[in-house]
Amino acid sequence: MDDVKAWYRSKTIWGAIVALGASLAGLAGLAIDPAGQETLVSALADIGVALGAILAVVGRIRAQKAIG
């Protein structure tokens, strides 16, 4: 693996977060079926990518040195 990506772009990370959340929800009496978990993983991964893009733009705007 030579490619590097940010953690928030990883569906594996989001899948683990959703699985943990679904497990905790199950303990609280709420059930999330596998199809719902898959949809949630995809949505959270998309949100993570969008937030990463926003942070990149804000970081560039706030930067005090030119790219060079």
C-alpha angles and dihedrals in degrees: 000000000000097000117091124200134176117266092246091061092059117102087196091062092045090046090054091048092050092046090052091047092048090050092051090045089053090054088052091052099260120121125209114188121220093255090054090048091052092050091048092050091052093047094047092048090052091048090049091053091048092050090049090053091049091049091050092052093045090047091052092048092050094043115116099204130061122247109252 
